[in-house]
Amino acid sequence: MRRRYEGKVAFITGAARGQGRAEAVRFAEEGAAIIAVDACAEFASTTYPSATTEDLTETVRLVEAAGGEIVASKVDTRDFEALSATLAAGIEQFGRLDVVVANAGICSAALSWQITGEQWHEMIDVNITGAFHTAKAAVPFLIEQGEGGAVVFTSSVAGLKGYPFMAHYVASKHAITGLAKSMANELGAHSIRVNTVHPAGVATDMRITELGPLLEEYATTLAPIFMNTLPIDAADVSDIASVIAWLCSDEAAKITGAQIPVDLGNLNR
Ligand SMILES: NC(=O)c1ccc[n+]([C@@H]2O[C@H](COP(=O)([O-])OP(=O)(O)OC[C@H]3O[C@@H](n4cnc5c(N)ncnc54)[C@H](O)[C@@H]3O)[C@@H](O)[C@H]2O)c1
């Protein structure tokens, strides 16, 4: 494994499990110290099991087993004050900040006109406001440090395409794509790069069981929108982590304001 992040520090949200955990481990394997947060809490509108504090503890174990240093905290990205204070404490401990991965997110499914107020508001609060808070808390440190930096938002193929059965998720993932494009323009003068990553399905615990009946009902009309070009249903978390580790590295030093697909060819269909 190359060590592209020796002496560097990465701030990762939603790091208790799934992609966030894989990213924490990957950056640690490459030498970075990790500032990890996760809500480790139930969400009112999701139907899959939530991450737990034990999951976050397991991330700590895996990062340390990879030889990395980590501070991990149970923080909800919707709480800007707590998120900001946690990041500041992590930077105080590790001495700097280089990489920000706004990964935390939730998903639920319903036909657009049947999305409840609760589903809509929780999606917007977590997937847009939480991601905005992550960048808002981190960017002043990067500017002050004066050495550039890399911010990545985990969007989705749903951030570039009109997926059925999850219009609130699609709206949230399009919103962070727009947020990232605007931030990239503003932060270019500081050599801070801002990009979005767009996975299709990824094999994690974010399993949307309520999608099944809708896919069956609309099997010949809307379900094909979910099909990939490569003969694979879902990417592994390591596939996303390795693209983000590349995107934040000097190998991608000339890429900003870009939407990077890790989509099994889904967007090409
Ligand atoms: N799994 C997929 O198929 C897929 C596809 C495309 C994009 N994504 C996106 O990838 C990201 C990671 O998802 P995953 O697949 O690893 O799912 P996951 O549910 O396993 O992980 C998401 C993590 O984020 C945490 N989280 C959620 N809201 C939070 C908040 N407000 N504050 C702090 N932590 C919070 C959760 O507790 C969980 O640990 C999400 O943004 C998701 O929308 C997932």
The ligand as an SDF file (V2000), in Angstrom:
LIG
                    3D

 44 48  0  0  0  0  0  0  0  0999 V2000
  -25.1080    2.1780   -0.1670 N   0  0  0  0  0  0  0  0  0  0  0  0
  -25.3850    2.6500   -1.3740 C   0  0  0  0  0  0  0  0  0  0  0  0
  -25.8840    1.9210   -2.2480 O   0  0  0  0  0  0  0  0  0  0  0  0
  -25.0500    4.0890   -1.6940 C   0  0  0  0  0  0  0  0  0  0  0  0
  -25.0270    4.4780   -3.0440 C   0  0  0  0  0  0  0  0  0  0  0  0
  -24.7050    5.7930   -3.3670 C   0  0  0  0  0  0  0  0  0  0  0  0
  -24.4310    6.6930   -2.3710 C   0  0  0  0  0  0  0  0  0  0  0  0
  -24.4800    6.3050   -1.0570 N   0  0  0  0  0  0  0  0  0  0  0  0
  -24.1500    7.3010   -0.0410 C   0  0  0  0  0  0  0  0  0  0  0  0
  -22.9630    6.8780    0.5970 O   0  0  0  0  0  0  0  0  0  0  0  0
  -22.8940    7.4360    1.9200 C   0  0  0  0  0  0  0  0  0  0  0  0
  -22.5320    6.3470    2.9090 C   0  0  0  0  0  0  0  0  0  0  0  0
  -23.5570    5.3900    2.9620 O   0  0  0  0  0  0  0  0  0  0  0  0
  -23.3350    3.8210    3.2660 P   0  0  0  0  0  0  0  0  0  0  0  0
  -23.7300    3.0920    2.0450 O   0  0  0  0  0  0  0  0  0  0  0  0
  -21.9930    3.6150    3.8420 O   0  0  0  0  0  0  0  0  0  0  0  0
  -24.5160    3.5840    4.3400 O   0  0  0  0  0  0  0  0  0  0  0  0
  -24.4600    3.2970    5.9420 P   0  0  0  0  0  0  0  0  0  0  0  0
  -25.8470    3.4800    6.4330 O   0  0  0  0  0  0  0  0  0  0  0  0
  -23.8130    1.9840    6.1880 O   0  0  0  0  0  0  0  0  0  0  0  0
  -23.4940    4.4190    6.4990 O   0  0  0  0  0  0  0  0  0  0  0  0
  -23.9060    5.7560    6.6940 C   0  0  0  0  0  0  0  0  0  0  0  0
  -23.3430    6.2010    8.0280 C   0  0  0  0  0  0  0  0  0  0  0  0
  -23.6600    7.6020    8.1880 O   0  0  0  0  0  0  0  0  0  0  0  0
  -24.1000    7.7740    9.5150 C   0  0  0  0  0  0  0  0  0  0  0  0
  -24.9560    8.9660    9.5640 N   0  0  0  0  0  0  0  0  0  0  0  0
  -26.1400    9.1340    8.9600 C   0  0  0  0  0  0  0  0  0  0  0  0
  -26.6390   10.3400    9.2760 N   0  0  0  0  0  0  0  0  0  0  0  0
  -25.7510   10.9360   10.0950 C   0  0  0  0  0  0  0  0  0  0  0  0
  -25.6880   12.1880   10.7360 C   0  0  0  0  0  0  0  0  0  0  0  0
  -26.6970   13.0830   10.6250 N   0  0  0  0  0  0  0  0  0  0  0  0
  -24.6010   12.4920   11.4830 N   0  0  0  0  0  0  0  0  0  0  0  0
  -23.5890   11.6050   11.6060 C   0  0  0  0  0  0  0  0  0  0  0  0
  -23.5980   10.3860   11.0420 N   0  0  0  0  0  0  0  0  0  0  0  0
  -24.6620   10.0610   10.2890 C   0  0  0  0  0  0  0  0  0  0  0  0
  -24.8490    6.5230    9.8600 C   0  0  0  0  0  0  0  0  0  0  0  0
  -24.9840    6.3660   11.2770 O   0  0  0  0  0  0  0  0  0  0  0  0
  -23.9880    5.4620    9.2060 C   0  0  0  0  0  0  0  0  0  0  0  0
  -22.9820    4.9730   10.0730 O   0  0  0  0  0  0  0  0  0  0  0  0
  -24.2640    8.0750    2.1620 C   0  0  0  0  0  0  0  0  0  0  0  0
  -24.1700    9.4650    1.9540 O   0  0  0  0  0  0  0  0  0  0  0  0
  -25.1220    7.4390    1.0920 C   0  0  0  0  0  0  0  0  0  0  0  0
  -26.2280    8.2590    0.7520 O   0  0  0  0  0  0  0  0  0  0  0  0
  -24.7760    5.0180   -0.7160 C   0  0  0  0  0  0  0  0  0  0  0  0
  1  2  1  0
  2  3  2  0
  2  4  1  0
  4  5  1  0
  4 44  2  0
  5  6  2  0
  6  7  1  0
  7  8  2  0
  8  9  1  0
  8 44  1  0
  9 10  1  0
  9 42  1  0
 10 11  1  0
 11 12  1  0
 11 40  1  0
 12 13  1  0
 13 14  1  0
 14 15  2  0
 14 16  1  0
 14 17  1  0
 17 18  1  0
 18 19  2  0
 18 20  1  0
 18 21  1  0
 21 22  1  0
 22 23  1  0
 23 24  1  0
 23 38  1  0
 24 25  1  0
 25 26  1  0
 25 36  1  0
 26 27  1  0
 26 35  1  0
 27 28  2  0
 28 29  1  0
 29 30  1  0
 29 35  2  0
 30 31  1  0
 30 32  2  0
 32 33  1  0
 33 34  2  0
 34 35  1  0
 36 37  1  0
 36 38  1  0
 38 39  1  0
 40 41  1  0
 40 42  1  0
 42 43  1  0
M  CHG  2   8   1  16  -1
M  END
$$$$
